[in-house]
Structure formats: structure tokens, C-alpha cells
Amino acid sequence: MNKVADWLSKKSPVSRKNAAETVFEDLRGAILTGRLPVGIRLPSEAKLAEHYGVSRPIIREAMRSLQTLGLTRSRSGSGSFVISDRQVPELAYGSYSARELIEARPFIEIPAAGWAALRRSEEDMNRLLQLCDSMERQEDALKWVRLDSDFHCLIAEAARNRLFARIVTDSRDALMRQSELVNLMADRRITSNHEHRRIAEAIATGSESEAQTAMRDHLHEVEQAMTWIINQRPANS
């Protein structure tokens, strides 16, 4: 308990910009280096929020990603505990693993983008471009993740293929968890905005091949980011 008290005593206020990323990296670093050792119970959300000078939703976002990496576990009524000082090799987001998403998404979302370019309505197109505008303006990481999810779901709907839409909707929670983690660890939000805009503009022109290429390139970049995250190891390993 002294370790937690000592760690909490060193205030670590962060700037509002990229606050969740900063909180996540600080907590992750403290766990990987043993400053917050395996078996210890982490401070409450309220205490962590006070420690960092941020809101509790920002703490929740960071804690979700720590769990995804296999570093912590939440126990009902008891709080969150450090369970490992090494990231798990197979990341999971509830029902689906990172590997499963990486393998499956190209076979669903690339053809869906192509069909969307051929079948989308004017309303679909307006909503898609509005989502791009909203993502480019949004600074709140969690709200951006929801918009990102809306973007990919809308493309599946615009493809006018109920199976594509059902699969993307079914995996929505996992996709959002992955998006959270990628943004926290790989800082891809601005780059993703550019990639999303390119996909939307290709769909707007009605070019099946350009829409497929834009989506393929986007998913490749996500895969690269996830591969980098999975291979991350603490400095002293």
C-alpha cells in the first residue's frame, strides 16, 4: 500500500490536449517498470482523476486499454488490480481478438467500400462527409472513437448488403476498443482523419476501385499500428 501512496503523492497533472494518452502512458509505464507492482490494487477513479487533474471518463478510457493489454483486471466491488507487468501476446476486445479483427476486416470492409461507392444515396454521402467534418473537429478522444465507429458502420450500410452491415455492427464494440487503444498508443487520430476523408471522397465520386484502395490502405495502416502495439515490450526486458 505504501507503494501506491508514494506514487500518488507525486502529483502528475496533465494538459487537456491528449490527456487520456498521457494518463495511459504514465500508468502503463508505472506498471511495466514495477513502480505499481503485480498484485497491487490501483487507486480509485476519483483518486486517479485527482492525481492527474483530469475527469473520470479520461481515467476510464486509460483503464480500459490497460485491461486490453492484460496488465490490469477489474474485480466487481474490489477495484482494479495489476495482474501482469508484461503485455499479453494475444490482445482481446471482449468477444474478438486483435488478430481476428486484423484478419477479417479486409474481407468485409474493402468490398463494402466498393459497393458503397456504387450504391450509396445522397443522404448516405452527406452523412459520411459530415462524419469526416465532425472527426476533424473533435478533440475528445472518446467522442472521436464513437464517430469513427459510426463512419465504418455507415459505409457497411451504404453498401446495401445486410450481411456486411450485420457483421460490422456485431463487431462494433471490439472495433471501438481497438480504436481507443490505437489512438492512445500510436497517436493515429489525425492520420486516420486524412484516411477517412480519402475513403469518403472516393465513395462520393462513385469509384469502386478508388474506394476499395482507400479502405485497403486505411486498414493496412491500422494493422501496422496494431502489430507495433502487440510487439511493444518494456525497456528493461
N, C-alpha and C positions, 0 to 999 in steps of 0.2 A: 504493500500500500504506500510505503514511503516513496517508491519509485514514481508512482502516479502523482503524489503530492509534490515531489520535487519537479517533475516535468510540468505540472500545472502552474507552479509558482513562477515559471518563466513565461510571462505573457507574450503572445505571438500575434498581435493584431495584424490583419492583412488589409490591403486596399480592396475596394469594392470590385475593381476590374480583375477578372479571373480569380475571384475569391475561392470558389469551390476547388479549382485546380490547385491553388496554393495550400489550402487546408488538406486536401487529399495527399499531396506530395509530402507534406510535413508529417502527417500521421503514418503514411507508408514508410517514410524514412526512419521514423522512430521505432517502428516495428521491425524492419529489416536489420537495423543496427543494434537491436536489443535494448534500446532505451525504454521501450514498452515491451517487456519480455512475454514469452509464451505463457499462458495461464492467467495473466493478469486481467482484471476487469477494467474496461475503459471507463472514463468519466461519463456522466450522463450527457445527453444532448445539450441540456441547459448549461452545464459547466463547460463543455467544449465550445459552445457558442460564445460564452463569456470570455473564455481563454483567447479565442481568435478574433473576437469583436465582430462576429457575423451573425446572420439569422440561423434559426434551427433548420429550415429547409436546406441550407447550404451544407450543414453538418450531415443531414440525412443523405444527401447526394454522395458525399465523400464516403460515408459509411457503407452505402450500397455497393460502391465499387471495391472497397476493401474486402467485403464479403465475396464478391465475384472473383477476386484474386485468390480466395481461400485463406486470407490472413486473419479474418475475424469471423465470429459467429454470434448471432443474436439469440439469446435464450429468453423465452417468454417469462416476464416477471422478474428476471435477474439482470438484464442488461446485455451488453456486448463484451465478448471476451476475445483476447488474442489467442488464436489456436495454432498459428504457424508463423515462422519467420522466413518462410520460402513460399513463393507463389506456386499454386498448383499448375501442373503441366497442361491439364485439360480444363479450360475455363468453361463455366456453365452459367446460363441465364435462365434459371427455372427449368422449363421443360426441354430446352435445347442447349447444346454446347456451341462454343465458338466455332469449332471445326464443322459442325453440321450446318451452321449458317453460312460459313465461307463456301462450303461445297455446294449448297443448294441454291443460294441466291442467284448466281448467274443463269441457272436453268429456268428461273421463274421471271426475274425482273428484266433481263435483257430482252427476251421476246415480248414481254408485256410492254416495254417502252416502244418497241417497234409497232405493235398493234395499236397502242395509244396514238401514235403519230398518224395512223390511218383511220382511226375510228373516233377519236376524241370529238366532243361537241365544243361549241363556243364557250358554253358555261364551264366545261372542264378546263379549257385553256385559260380562261380568265382566273379561275380559282388557282390553277397551277402557278401562274405568273404572280398572283397576289401572295401566294405562299413564299415564293422566292423573295419578293419585296419584304415580307414580314421577317423572314430569316435573316436577311441582310441588315435589318434594323435592330433585331433582337439582341440584347446583351445578357439577358438572364439565361444561364446555361440550361436549366430545366425546361423553360418555355421553348427554347430553341429545339431541344430534343423532341418535344411534342410536335412542333411544326415539321421537323424532319420526318417523323413518323407519318404525319398527315400527307406529306409530299409523296412518299413511296406508296402509301395506300391509295391515293388518288390516281396515280399512274396505273396501278393494277385495275382500278375501277374503270378508268378511261379506256382500257384495253377491251372492255366489253366481253370479258371472259370470267365467268363467275368462279371458276376453279382457281385462277390466278388470284383473284380478289380474296377468296376464302383463305388461301394459303398465307398470303401476306398479312391478312387480318389476324389469323391464328397465331402468327409468329410476332405480332406487333410488340408485345411486352418484352420479348427477348431482343428484338431489334432496338428498342429504346434503351435497354440495359447496355447493349453493346455500344450504342451511340454515346451514352453517358461516359463509358469507360474510355472510348477512343478520344473523346474531347478532353477528358481530364488528363490522360497520359500522353497523347500525341498532338494535342492542340490543333485539331484539324477543322475547326468550325469555319474559319474564313475561307480556307481552301475548299471545303465542302460547299459553301455558298456559291463559289465560282462553278463548281462541277454541277450543282443543281440547276443553276441558270443555263448552263450549256445544254443539259438534258431537256429542260423546258423549252428552250428556243428551237431545238431540233424537232421536238414534238409539234411545236407551233407551225413550223414550216411544212409539216406533213411528210418529212423524210424518214422512212422506216429505217434505212441503213444508218443515217446520222444519229437517230435516237438510240439505236442499239449500240453504236460505237461509243456514244457519250455515256450511256449507262455502264457499258463494259469497262470503260476507263475509270469511272467512279468506283465501281465495285472492286476493281484491281487495287486502287489506292487504299480502300478500306481494308482489303486483305493484307496489303503490305504493312499497314499500321497495326493490325491485329497480330501479325507474325512477329513484329518488333516487340509488342507488348508481351506476348507469350514467352519470348526469349529473354526478357529482362531478368537480370539477376542482381542481387545486392553487390556493392562494390567489393566487399571482403570475401566473396565466395570464390 
